[in-house]
Amino acid sequence: MYIIAGLGNPGLKYAHTRHNAGFESLERLADRYRIDLETRKFRAYCGTGVIEGQKALLLKPQTYMNLSGESIRAACDFYKIDPESELIVLYDDVSLEPGQLRVRKKGSAGGHNGIKSIIQHLGTQVFLRVKIGVGEKPPGYDLADYVLGHFSREEWPQMEEAFGRAAQAAAGLLSGETERVMNEFNTRIHREKECDS
């Protein structure tokens, strides 16, 4: 049994914001494997299904970002899973360019309050994660305002693609071939905008 959690903030106010990249990616995964996310449990919307031959719980914590660990810990305890090998977390990362992905087996919170909460509640930094790049904040911007802001119309198509790829990466991790998934999805995407000269 795996738990795949997408991080974000609940409510229409936060829909499609940079900080909700985890929610967006989890929804793409749910659509792809026809998993209904309507069950209310563990202070989250969730649903179970089979992904790449593995039973999985998809989890969208409704606790707000900085309390994500409460929901994830409750689900881990209920299903008696080992978070170090059976938990996958999808979330936004401001240190990656928009649309870039980074799959990791462990790491610090890197200033991300959702990950900080998960590490605090699980007592470990070792869990699989798929980071979705949302771009660095522009100079002079407040970080909170930036991550709670919406993607531009120009950014949205590449972010839609990134959400789909993040869902693919999460599904791939259920195969147990973590190194292969890292090699495939950590490759930098080269955009062709520089090639106009």
N, CA, C and O of each residue as an XYZ file, in Angstrom:
788
protein
N       0.849     -1.202      0.000
C       0.000      0.000      0.000
C       0.880      1.246      0.000
O       1.798      1.376      0.810
N       0.587      2.147     -0.912
C       1.287      3.432     -0.980
C       0.318      4.566     -0.657
O      -0.888      4.449     -0.878
N       0.853      5.651     -0.139
C       0.097      6.889     -0.012
C       0.783      7.920     -0.905
O       1.985      8.157     -0.791
N       0.000      8.527     -1.793
C       0.513      9.605     -2.632
C      -0.248     10.865     -2.235
O      -1.462     10.951     -2.423
N       0.465     11.832     -1.690
C      -0.158     13.062     -1.203
C       0.240     14.234     -2.086
O       1.416     14.415     -2.405
N      -0.745     15.023     -2.475
C      -0.483     16.271     -3.190
C      -0.732     17.418     -2.237
O      -1.764     17.449     -1.565
N       0.193     18.364     -2.165
C       0.054     19.462     -1.209
C      -0.570     20.695     -1.854
O      -0.374     20.976     -3.036
N      -1.331     21.424     -1.030
C      -1.964     22.655     -1.488
C      -2.810     23.246     -0.387
O      -2.811     22.760      0.744
N      -3.528     24.293     -0.724
C      -4.462     24.930      0.201
C      -5.879     24.737     -0.315
O      -6.121     24.875     -1.514
N      -6.837     24.413      0.586
C      -8.216     24.194      0.142
C      -8.936     25.501     -0.174
O      -8.532     26.568      0.288
N      -9.984     25.412     -0.950
C     -10.847     26.561     -1.221
C     -10.588     27.184     -2.583
O      -9.474     27.136     -3.104
N     -11.645     27.774     -3.155
C     -11.578     28.378     -4.491
C     -10.558     29.501     -4.563
O      -9.946     29.727     -5.607
N     -10.374     30.208     -3.446
C      -9.432     31.330     -3.405
C      -8.021     30.901     -3.827
O      -7.277     31.673     -4.432
N      -7.671     29.650     -3.492
C      -6.308     29.170     -3.754
C      -6.204     28.266     -4.981
O      -5.116     27.801     -5.320
N      -7.329     28.019     -5.641
C      -7.302     27.117     -6.801
C      -6.381     27.673     -7.887
O      -6.407     28.867     -8.183
N      -5.573     26.799     -8.471
C      -4.663     27.135     -9.581
C      -3.551     28.115     -9.202
O      -2.973     28.760    -10.077
N      -3.248     28.231     -7.905
C      -2.104     29.047     -7.490
C      -0.835     28.194     -7.549
O      -0.901     26.969     -7.649
N       0.317     28.858     -7.484
C       1.596     28.135     -7.540
C       1.715     27.134     -6.400
O       2.232     26.032     -6.588
N       1.237     27.514     -5.220
C       1.363     26.648     -4.041
C       0.484     25.404     -4.154
O       0.634     24.472     -3.365
N      -0.421     25.378     -5.116
C      -1.324     24.230     -5.278
C      -0.890     23.295     -6.398
O      -1.687     22.494     -6.886
N       0.371     23.393     -6.806
C       0.871     22.513     -7.868
C       0.740     21.041     -7.482
O       0.516     20.195     -8.347
N       0.877     20.727     -6.192
C       0.720     19.347     -5.721
C      -0.704     18.840     -5.893
O      -0.919     17.707     -6.323
N      -1.682     19.689     -5.555
C      -3.092     19.342     -5.760
C      -3.356     19.070     -7.243
O      -3.966     18.064     -7.607
N      -2.881     19.990     -8.090
C      -3.126     19.880     -9.530
C      -2.583     18.552    -10.073
O      -3.248     17.862    -10.846
N      -1.365     18.216     -9.651
C      -0.718     16.989    -10.149
C      -1.439     15.744     -9.650
O      -1.598     14.773    -10.389
N      -1.877     15.775     -8.389
C      -2.606     14.632     -7.823
C      -3.934     14.430     -8.558
O      -4.358     13.297     -8.785
N      -4.584     15.532     -8.925
C      -5.852     15.421     -9.655
C      -5.645     14.784    -11.033
O      -6.488     14.020    -11.503
N      -4.506     15.108    -11.682
C      -4.204     14.481    -12.972
C      -3.996     12.977    -12.788
O      -4.431     12.175    -13.614
N      -3.326     12.607    -11.695
C      -3.092     11.185    -11.403
C      -4.415     10.475    -11.132
O      -4.632      9.363    -11.613
N      -5.294     11.106    -10.370
C      -6.614     10.527    -10.065
C      -7.427     10.330    -11.336
O      -8.080      9.301    -11.508
N      -7.387     11.322    -12.232
C      -8.124     11.213    -13.508
C      -7.584     10.065    -14.341
O      -8.345      9.283    -14.912
N      -6.263      9.971    -14.405
C      -5.614      8.960    -15.255
C      -5.980      7.543    -14.813
O      -6.170      6.660    -15.649
N      -6.079      7.328    -13.510
C      -6.359      5.977    -12.987
C      -7.787      5.838    -12.451
O      -8.112      4.888    -11.739
N      -8.624      6.807    -12.810
C     -10.053      6.780    -12.453
C     -10.269      6.554    -10.954
O     -11.037      5.684    -10.543
N      -9.578      7.350    -10.160
C      -9.729      7.269     -8.701
C     -10.519      8.496     -8.246
O     -10.148      9.631     -8.544
N     -11.597      8.257     -7.531
C     -12.479      9.304     -7.045
C     -11.897      9.907     -5.764
O     -11.576      9.177     -4.826
N     -11.763     11.217     -5.722
C     -11.189     11.885     -4.539
C     -12.269     12.534     -3.671
O     -12.057     13.616     -3.125
N     -13.414     11.883     -3.544
C     -14.538     12.496     -2.828
C     -14.656     12.057     -1.366
O     -15.419     12.668     -0.618
N     -13.933     11.028     -0.934
C     -14.046     10.556      0.452
C     -13.386     11.550      1.399
O     -12.271     12.005      1.143
N     -14.081     11.894      2.512
C     -13.492     12.765      3.526
C     -12.960     11.894      4.658
O     -13.724     11.214      5.343
N     -11.647     11.920      4.845
C     -11.003     11.120      5.876
C      -9.621     11.710      6.119
O      -9.030     12.288      5.207
N      -9.102     11.575      7.320
C      -7.753     12.071      7.665
C      -7.624     13.577      7.415
O      -6.547     14.056      7.060
N      -8.720     14.324      7.599
C      -8.734     15.772      7.321
C      -8.277     16.032      5.881
O      -7.501     16.950      5.614
N      -8.771     15.212      4.974
C      -8.360     15.296      3.572
C      -9.478     14.793      2.674
O     -10.413     14.139      3.136
N      -9.372     15.107      1.378
C     -10.144     14.394      0.364
C      -9.243     13.275     -0.130
O      -8.068     13.497     -0.422
N      -9.795     12.076     -0.223
C      -8.944     10.961     -0.634
C      -9.737      9.908     -1.396
O     -10.967      9.934     -1.447
N      -8.994      8.991     -1.981
C      -9.600      7.879     -2.702
C      -8.560      6.796     -2.903
O      -7.367      7.084     -3.008
N      -9.011      5.541     -2.958
C      -8.075      4.434     -3.173
C      -8.305      3.803     -4.538
O      -9.413      3.812     -5.074
N      -7.236      3.260     -5.077
C      -7.310      2.588     -6.360
C      -6.033      1.817     -6.607
O      -5.190      1.681     -5.720
N      -5.900      1.311     -7.827
C      -4.702      0.553     -8.199
C      -3.944      1.341     -9.270
O      -4.503      1.714    -10.301
N      -2.670      1.582     -9.003
C      -1.801      2.309     -9.922
C      -0.594      1.438    -10.221
O       0.145      1.054     -9.314
N      -0.396      1.128    -11.492
C       0.729      0.276    -11.901
C       0.824     -1.003    -11.054
O       1.907     -1.427    -10.652
N      -0.343     -1.596    -10.801
C      -0.390     -2.869    -10.077
C      -0.282     -2.754     -8.557
O      -0.311     -3.766     -7.857
N      -0.159     -1.529     -8.043
C      -0.021     -1.321     -6.598
C      -1.254     -0.611     -6.043
O      -1.779      0.313     -6.664
N      -1.713     -1.052     -4.867
C      -2.819     -0.360     -4.216
C      -2.301      0.964     -3.665
O      -1.242      1.014     -3.039
N      -3.058      2.035     -3.901
C      -2.610      3.358     -3.464
C      -3.772      4.183     -2.930
O      -4.902      4.088     -3.409
N      -3.462      4.990     -1.929
C      -4.385      6.000     -1.420
C      -3.896      7.347     -1.931
O      -2.751      7.723     -1.682
N      -4.747      8.073     -2.638
C      -4.429      9.434     -3.054
C      -5.022     10.388     -2.028
O      -6.182     10.253     -1.641
N      -4.225     11.349     -1.591
C      -4.585     12.186     -0.440
C      -4.388     13.665     -0.756
O      -3.305     14.083     -1.166
N      -5.455     14.458     -0.558
C      -5.379     15.920     -0.706
C      -5.698     16.537      0.654
O      -6.868     16.778      0.949
N      -4.692     16.799      1.489
C      -4.960     17.364      2.819
C      -5.736     18.677      2.721
O      -5.451     19.521      1.871
N      -6.724     18.831      3.608
C      -7.540     20.052      3.648
C      -7.216     20.876      4.900
O      -8.060     21.621      5.399
N      -6.009     20.735      5.389
C      -5.599     21.355      6.654
C      -4.969     22.729      6.464
O      -4.642     23.398      7.444
N      -4.796     23.157      5.223
C      -3.919     24.265      4.826
C      -2.486     23.769      4.871
O      -2.131     22.868      5.632
N      -1.680     24.392      4.028
C      -0.336     23.897      3.734
C       0.508     23.620      4.979
O       1.126     22.561      5.091
N       0.532     24.578      5.915
C       1.484     24.444      7.025
C       1.102     23.394      8.062
O       1.825     23.196      9.038
N      -0.039     22.714      7.859
C      -0.435     21.610      8.755
C      -0.578     20.295      7.988
O      -1.189     19.348      8.483
N      -0.017     20.240      6.785
C      -0.150     19.044      5.930
C       0.278     17.767      6.638
O      -0.300     16.706      6.399
N       1.275     17.854      7.499
C       1.802     16.685      8.200
C       0.790     15.993      9.090
O       0.872     14.782      9.296
N      -0.176     16.753      9.626
C      -1.196     16.153     10.500
C      -2.024     15.135      9.718
O      -2.260     14.020     10.185
N      -2.458     15.532      8.534
C      -3.273     14.656      7.691
C      -2.476     13.441      7.219
O      -2.958     12.310      7.281
N      -1.259     13.686      6.750
C      -0.433     12.593      6.214
C      -0.049     11.609      7.311
O      -0.058     10.400      7.080
N       0.285     12.100      8.496
C       0.623     11.213      9.609
C      -0.572     10.326      9.991
O      -0.413      9.135     10.257
N      -1.767     10.925     10.014
C      -2.975     10.151     10.351
C      -3.201      9.018      9.347
O      -3.543      7.900      9.734
N      -3.012      9.306      8.071
C      -3.204      8.275      7.038
C      -2.126      7.198      7.130
O      -2.421      6.011      6.993
N      -0.886      7.606      7.360
C       0.222      6.636      7.507
C      -0.027      5.711      8.693
O       0.189      4.503      8.601
N      -0.479      6.279      9.801
C      -0.741      5.476     10.998
C      -1.892      4.497     10.760
O      -1.819      3.334     11.154
N      -2.954      4.982     10.111
C      -4.132      4.147      9.876
C      -3.782      2.935      9.015
O      -4.197      1.816      9.315
N      -3.019      3.160      7.948
C      -2.681      2.063      7.031
C      -1.386      1.347      7.401
O      -0.967      0.409      6.724
N      -0.747      1.809      8.503
C       0.499      1.192      8.988
C       1.551      1.104      7.884
O       2.209      0.077      7.716
N       1.696      2.185      7.146
C       2.707      2.175      6.087
C       4.022      2.745      6.611
O       4.047      3.487      7.593
N       5.098      2.390      5.947
C       6.418      2.936      6.255
C       6.634      4.151      5.363
O       6.843      3.991      4.161
N       6.591      5.376      5.922
C       6.706      6.562      5.077
C       8.025      6.635      4.308
O       8.101      7.286      3.266
N       9.066      5.966      4.820
C      10.360      6.050      4.145
C      10.385      5.292      2.820
O      11.247      5.541      1.977
N       9.437      4.364      2.634
C       9.419      3.617      1.361
C       8.043      3.595      0.690
O       7.940      3.193     -0.469
N       6.986      4.018      1.387
C       5.631      3.878      0.835
C       4.840      5.189      0.795
O       3.623      5.175      0.614
N       5.527      6.312      0.964
C       4.880      7.626      0.875
C       5.534      8.413     -0.255
O       6.759      8.437     -0.378
N       4.706      9.057     -1.079
C       5.181      9.935     -2.156
C       4.456     11.272     -1.997
O       3.231     11.304     -1.886
N       5.204     12.365     -1.985
C       4.614     13.697     -1.812
C       4.891     14.550     -3.049
O       6.028     14.641     -3.512
N       3.837     15.170     -3.575
C       3.932     16.061     -4.739
C       3.760     17.500     -4.260
O       2.797     17.803     -3.556
N       4.679     18.387     -4.633
C       4.556     19.770     -4.149
C       5.341     20.744     -5.019
O       6.191     20.353     -5.819
N       5.025     22.033     -4.836
C       5.653     23.117     -5.594
C       7.055     23.421     -5.071
O       7.351     23.218     -3.893
N       7.917     23.914     -5.974
C       9.278     24.273     -5.591
C       9.691     25.557     -6.317
O       9.731     25.599     -7.546
N       9.998     26.609     -5.537
C      10.363     27.896     -6.138
C      11.810     27.916     -6.633
O      12.207     28.848     -7.332
N      12.594     26.909     -6.282
C      13.996     26.901     -6.732
C      14.151     26.256     -8.114
O      15.249     26.243     -8.671
N      13.061     25.725     -8.666
C      13.087     25.129    -10.010
C      12.322     26.018    -10.985
O      11.332     26.653    -10.622
N      12.796     26.054    -12.223
C      12.106     26.831    -13.248
C      10.694     26.290    -13.462
O      10.454     25.102    -13.247
N       9.760     27.138    -13.879
C       8.394     26.670    -14.121
C       8.372     25.451    -15.041
O       8.948     25.466    -16.129
N       7.703     24.408    -14.588
C       7.551     23.203    -15.403
C       8.634     22.153    -15.215
O       8.467     21.017    -15.657
N       9.752     22.510    -14.561
C      10.802     21.514    -14.313
C      10.375     20.601    -13.154
O       9.673     21.033    -12.240
N      10.804     19.348    -13.205
C      10.506     18.405    -12.120
C      11.803     17.951    -11.468
O      12.860     17.941    -12.099
N      11.708     17.577    -10.200
C      12.850     16.983     -9.507
C      12.318     15.887     -8.595
O      11.551     16.160     -7.672
N      12.727     14.640     -8.854
C      12.327     13.505     -8.014
C      13.463     13.246     -7.024
O      14.627     13.142     -7.410
N      13.105     13.146     -5.747
C      14.103     12.938     -4.697
C      13.637     11.852     -3.719
O      12.439     11.639     -3.534
N      14.618     11.165     -3.094
C      14.294     10.138     -2.089
C      14.219     10.718     -0.679
O      13.594     10.131      0.205
N      14.853     11.867     -0.471
C      14.900     12.470      0.867
C      15.371     13.909      0.738
O      15.725     14.358     -0.352
N      15.375     14.632      1.857
C      15.884     16.001      1.832
C      15.252     16.854      2.904
O      14.293     16.449      3.561
N      15.804     18.042      3.073
C      15.272     18.981      4.059
C      14.003     19.633      3.501
O      13.608     19.377      2.363
N      13.376     20.476      4.319
C      12.158     21.168      3.888
C      12.470     22.261      2.882
O      11.604     22.638      2.093
N      13.701     22.779      2.894
C      14.077     23.839      1.962
C      13.178     25.055      2.051
O      12.943     25.729      1.048
N      12.664     25.348      3.261
C      11.809     26.522      3.441
C      10.348     26.300      3.087
O       9.546     27.228      3.190
N       9.980     25.078      2.667
C       8.589     24.783      2.292
C       7.817     24.364      3.545
O       8.142     23.355      4.169
N       6.795     25.142      3.910
C       6.083     24.890      5.170
C       5.326     23.568      5.188
O       5.184     22.952      6.244
N       4.840     23.127      4.032
C       4.146     21.840      3.980
C       5.094     20.692      4.278
O       4.763     19.785      5.042
N       6.289     20.735      3.665
C       7.284     19.688      3.885
C       7.818     19.755      5.323
O       8.080     18.727      5.945
N       7.972     20.964      5.831
C       8.410     21.153      7.222
C       7.446     20.447      8.181
O       7.868     19.775      9.122
N       6.152     20.611      7.925
C       5.126     19.980      8.764
C       5.174     18.451      8.649
O       5.019     17.747      9.647
N       5.387     17.944      7.435
C       5.455     16.489      7.239
C       6.656     15.909      7.976
O       6.536     14.894      8.663
N       7.812     16.550      7.835
C       9.022     16.072      8.517
C       8.816     16.091     10.032
O       9.212     15.160     10.734
N       8.199     17.149     10.521
C       7.943     17.275     11.965
C       7.029     16.154     12.463
O       7.287     15.566     13.513
N       5.965     15.856     11.717
C       4.996     14.850     12.178
C       5.461     13.414     11.957
O       5.089     12.517     12.713
N       6.272     13.193     10.925
C       6.746     11.827     10.657
C       8.059     11.522     11.373
O       8.397     10.359     11.589
N       8.797     12.567     11.738
C      10.080     12.360     12.410
C      11.168     11.847     11.479
O      12.141     11.243     11.930
N      11.006     12.087     10.171
C      12.029     11.671      9.210
C      12.009     12.603      8.003
O      10.964     13.140      7.636
N      13.187     12.788      7.386
C      13.289     13.538      6.133
C      13.331     12.588      4.934
O      13.435     13.014      3.784
N      13.248     11.292      5.236
C      13.357     10.284      4.177
C      11.962      9.879      3.704
O      11.284      9.076      4.346
N      11.549     10.441      2.582
C      10.325      9.989      1.895
C      10.425     10.482      0.460
O      11.011     11.528      0.183
N       9.840      9.709     -0.444
C       9.885     10.045     -1.865
C       9.110     11.327     -2.141
O       8.054     11.564     -1.554
N       9.637     12.141     -3.028
C       8.963     13.401     -3.339
C       9.152     13.757     -4.809
O      10.183     13.478     -5.419
N       8.118     14.381     -5.345
C       8.178     14.911     -6.705
C       7.960     16.418     -6.588
O       6.867     16.875     -6.254
N       9.019     17.183     -6.867
C       8.945     18.639     -6.778
C       8.571     19.192     -8.150
O       9.108     18.770     -9.174
N       7.638     20.147     -8.149
C       7.163     20.753     -9.392
C       7.613     22.211     -9.401
O       7.194     23.000     -8.554
N       8.467     22.567    -10.363
C       8.998     23.921    -10.420
C       7.935     24.957    -10.741
O       7.163     24.802    -11.687
N       7.906     26.021     -9.937
C       6.974     27.133    -10.195
C       7.728     28.437    -10.428
O       7.112     29.486    -10.613
N       9.058     28.377    -10.419
C       9.865     29.563    -10.693
C      10.186     30.378     -9.459
O       9.434     30.386     -8.484
N      11.320     31.067     -9.518
C      11.730     31.923     -8.396
C      10.871     33.168     -8.332
O      10.377     33.652     -9.350
N      10.699     33.681     -7.121
C       9.933     34.929     -6.987
C      10.751     36.078     -7.568
O      11.972     36.121     -7.412
N      10.078     37.001     -8.234
C      10.796     38.162     -8.780
C      11.341     39.028     -7.644
O      10.791     39.007     -6.543
N      12.414     39.788     -7.890
C      12.975     40.666     -6.862
C      11.911     41.619     -6.312
O      11.110     42.180     -7.059
N      11.926     41.785     -4.994
C      10.981     42.714     -4.374
C       9.641     42.097     -4.014
O       8.846     42.714     -3.304
N       9.382     40.885     -4.495
C       8.125     40.207     -4.166
C       8.234     39.546     -2.793
O       9.309     39.095     -2.398
N       7.124     39.491     -2.076
C       7.041     38.694     -0.864
C       6.827     37.237     -1.282
O       6.002     36.951     -2.149
N       7.583     36.309     -0.655
C       7.494     34.904     -1.067
C       6.080     34.364     -0.911
O       5.580     33.679     -1.803
N       5.423     34.664      0.218
C       4.061     34.159      0.454
C       3.108     34.672     -0.626
O       2.286     33.916     -1.146
N       3.221     35.958     -0.960
C       2.356     36.521     -1.999
C       2.619     35.843     -3.342
O       1.695     35.589     -4.114
N       3.894     35.556     -3.606
C       4.253     34.937     -4.883
C       3.671     33.536     -5.003
O       3.027     33.222     -6.005
N       3.888     32.675     -3.988
C       3.405     31.286     -4.111
C       1.878     31.205     -4.048
O       1.282     30.251     -4.549
N       1.249     32.207     -3.432
C      -0.218     32.215     -3.390
C      -0.814     32.940     -4.595
O      -2.030     33.102     -4.699
N       0.063     33.372     -5.501
C      -0.394     34.007     -6.730
C      -0.682     32.971     -7.816
O      -0.319     31.801     -7.691
N      -1.335     33.423     -8.875
C      -1.723     32.531     -9.971
C      -0.680     32.541    -11.080
O       0.048     33.516    -11.261
N      -0.624     31.447    -11.809
C       0.243     31.368    -12.973
C      -0.267     32.335    -14.045
O      -1.466     32.592    -14.150
N       0.661     32.860    -14.830
C       0.257     33.723    -15.938
C      -0.350     32.863    -17.051
O      -0.182     31.644    -17.081
N      -1.046     33.523    -17.950
C      -1.654     32.816    -19.081
C      -0.575     32.125    -19.921
O      -0.787     31.041    -20.465
N       0.600     32.789    -20.012
C       1.711     32.232    -20.792
C       2.300     30.995    -20.111
O       2.713     30.048    -20.781
N       2.334     31.010    -18.770
C       2.923     29.885    -18.027
C       2.015     28.656    -17.997
O       2.498     27.529    -17.885
N       0.708     28.868    -18.096
C      -0.238     27.783    -17.824
C      -0.046     26.547    -18.699
O      -0.083     25.436    -18.171
N       0.159     26.684    -20.026
C       0.318     25.470    -20.838
C       1.495     24.600    -20.386
O       1.371     23.377    -20.327
N       2.641     25.224    -20.066
C       3.778     24.401    -19.637
C       3.540     23.823    -18.241
O       4.063     22.755    -17.922
N       2.755     24.516    -17.402
C       2.442     23.970    -16.085
C       1.467     22.798    -16.209
O       1.596     21.805    -15.492
N       0.506     22.907    -17.104
C      -0.415     21.784    -17.360
C       0.387     20.540    -17.746
O       0.125     19.440    -17.261
N       1.364     20.736    -18.622
C       2.221     19.634    -19.046
C       3.004     19.081    -17.848
O       3.144     17.868    -17.693
N       3.512     19.994    -17.003
C       4.298     19.579    -15.827
C       3.443     18.780    -14.840
O       3.919     17.803    -14.262
N       2.188     19.187    -14.644
C       1.311     18.450    -13.723
C       1.108     17.017    -14.219
O       1.107     16.070    -13.432
N       0.938     16.874    -15.523
C       0.780     15.543    -16.103
C       2.041     14.704    -15.941
O       1.969     13.513    -15.638
N       3.207     15.338    -16.148
C       4.477     14.625    -15.998
C       4.731     14.254    -14.533
O       5.268     13.183    -14.249
N       4.346     15.137    -13.603
C       4.502     14.830    -12.174
C       3.633     13.631    -11.786
O       4.049     12.787    -10.992
N       2.431     13.564    -12.349
C       1.557     12.411    -12.112
C       2.199     11.136    -12.649
O       2.156     10.089    -12.002
N       2.798     11.233    -13.843
C       3.508     10.094    -14.450
C       4.670      9.635    -13.571
O       4.878      8.440    -13.366
N       5.423     10.612    -13.055
C       6.578     10.302    -12.208
C       6.127      9.578    -10.944
O       6.746      8.597    -10.532
N       5.051     10.063    -10.330
C       4.539      9.432     -9.110
C       4.116      7.991     -9.394
O       4.409      7.086     -8.612
N       3.424      7.784    -10.520
C       3.003      6.430    -10.894
C       4.227      5.551    -11.119
O       4.240      4.385    -10.724
N       5.255      6.108    -11.753
C       6.480      5.360    -12.011
C       7.173      4.914    -10.739
O       7.760      3.833    -10.692
N       7.107      5.754     -9.698
C       7.759      5.410     -8.428
C       7.138      4.176     -7.781
O       7.792      3.491     -6.995
N       5.874      3.890     -8.108
C       5.225      2.703     -7.550
C       5.787      1.416     -8.114
O       5.539      0.336     -7.578
N       6.552      1.527     -9.204
C       7.178      0.337     -9.787
C       8.385     -0.103     -8.975
O       8.901     -1.205     -9.163
N       8.842      0.776     -8.057
C      10.033      0.468     -7.269
C      11.330      0.811     -7.984
O      12.414      0.629     -7.430
N      11.226      1.310     -9.221
C      12.427      1.664     -9.989
C      12.732      3.149     -9.823
O      12.646      3.927    -10.772
N      13.089      3.522     -8.598
C      13.285      4.938     -8.277
C      14.378      5.579     -9.113
O      14.210      6.699     -9.597
N      15.489      4.890     -9.288
C      16.607      5.461    -10.050
C      16.209      5.742    -11.498
O      16.568      6.778    -12.057
N      15.466      4.813    -12.098
C      15.018      5.014    -13.482
C      14.118      6.241    -13.577
O      14.253      7.055    -14.492
N      13.197      6.364    -12.619
C      12.268      7.498    -12.620
C      13.034      8.813    -12.437
O      12.737      9.809    -13.097
N      14.021      8.805    -11.535
C      14.835     10.007    -11.330
C      15.579     10.378    -12.610
O      15.623     11.550    -12.986
N      16.160      9.391    -13.276
C      16.892      9.652    -14.516
C      15.977     10.213    -15.604
O      16.368     11.091    -16.373
N      14.757      9.693    -15.651
C      13.823     10.116    -16.693
C      13.264     11.513    -16.446
O      13.187     12.326    -17.367
N      12.873     11.793    -15.200
C      12.130     13.032    -14.940
C      12.982     14.182    -14.411
O      12.529     15.326    -14.406
N      14.198     13.902    -13.969
C      15.058     14.989    -13.493
C      15.820     15.673    -14.625
O      16.559     16.629    -14.391
N      15.642     15.190    -15.830
C      16.296     15.792    -16.991
C      15.703     17.168    -17.244
O      14.485     17.344    -17.270
N      16.582     18.134    -17.427
C      16.132     19.502    -17.681
C      15.397     19.578    -19.020
O      15.852     19.020    -20.019
N      14.258     20.273    -19.029
C      13.510     20.466    -20.266
C      14.067     21.711    -20.939
O      14.108     22.782    -20.333
N      14.491     21.578    -22.170
C      15.007     22.742    -22.902
C      13.885     23.353    -23.724
O      13.316     22.703    -24.601
N      13.577     24.599    -23.433
C      12.574     25.328    -24.215
C      13.254     25.894    -25.467
O      14.471     26.082    -25.494
N      12.461     26.157    -26.489
C      13.054     26.593    -27.745
C      13.016     28.108    -27.928
O      13.266     28.601    -29.028
N      12.705     28.856    -26.861
C      12.570     30.298    -27.022
C      13.891     30.981    -27.378
O      13.884     32.053    -27.983
N      15.050     30.360    -27.001
C      16.332     30.998    -27.307
C      16.702     30.815    -28.779
O      17.665     31.425    -29.243
N      15.974     30.007    -29.511
C      16.404     29.613    -30.860
C      15.768     30.472    -31.961
O      15.687     30.047    -33.113
N      15.318     31.678    -31.605
C      14.611     32.500    -32.593
C      15.547     33.380    -33.433
O      15.104     33.986    -34.408
N      16.840     33.459    -33.067
C      17.739     34.382    -33.771
C      18.073     33.898    -35.171
O      18.818     34.562    -35.892
